[in-house]
Amino acid sequence: MRRTFEITLLGALLAAMSLADAAPALAGSRVKTRVYRVPPSHSYQRAHTPPTFAAIKVGGYAFTGGDAGDALGGLLLGGEVGVRPSPYVEFGLTADWVRRRNARSEVFLLDTPYDLPVEGVIDLERSETDLVPIGGLFRVRFPNANAPIVPFVTGALTVDLLRMGASESTPSGQLVFDDAEYFTGLGGTIAAGLEGAIAPGASLLFEAGYHHSRPDKEVDWFGDPIRARVDASGGYARIGVTFSAG
């Protein structure tokens, strides 16, 4: 009986020792599980936001659809905003304004008491053209780590709004004729240029290109409806400043 009690006691001691040895291993297993669990704050990687850019541009636009003897040049103002998902590609929105005014005027000297002569001007004939292309652009850039200048090629698809106005007056200043017509249509632009950094987040650019534009409208021609189309295409050159963020 006593021997049986000793055997039972020895078995209990061995079991206690085994549990004691196993406890650190079990605890280590629990700790290991916690280490490999991703904390809630890192459960989702933050999405990368592509850099954005904005540009303002100014230059000249030469209409190709005018008379050969008439210098159909206009002032070109423009701007664009967009994103740069990679150093080589840009997507954005573009808006331009071509403004041209031409006048045949009569100039005469006014009789005034001032020290300097004052000229009087009467526009006998005046014409105005406003072309506004608005649309989307796609640009391919060719950056080189060893060169500070980045060449690029740009293409754009636009909706073109065209306003053409004209008026006529007598030498006495009486208005004889004053009218304006509006046309709309699709346009396309292809351009190439260079861009170089001038400050952190700012760069200077130069581009030259060609804009194809033939807006139209339906008009009444001696009682018959016809489709009237205007060739507002032209080449241009301009400079600008681009601002980048992100």
Secondary structure, 3 states (H helix, E strand, C coil): CHHHHHHHHHHHHHHHHHHHHHHHHHHHHHHHHHHHCCCHHHCCCCCCCCCEEEEEEEEEEEECCCCCCCCCEEEEEEEEEEEEEECCEEEEEEEEEEEEEEEEEEEEEECCCCCCCEEEEEEEEEEEEEEEEEEEEEEEECCCCCCCEEEEEEEEEEEEEEEEEEEEECCCCCEEEEEEEEEEEEEEEEEEEEEEEEECCEEEEEEEEEEEECCEEEEEECCEEEEEECCCCEEEEEEEEEEEEC
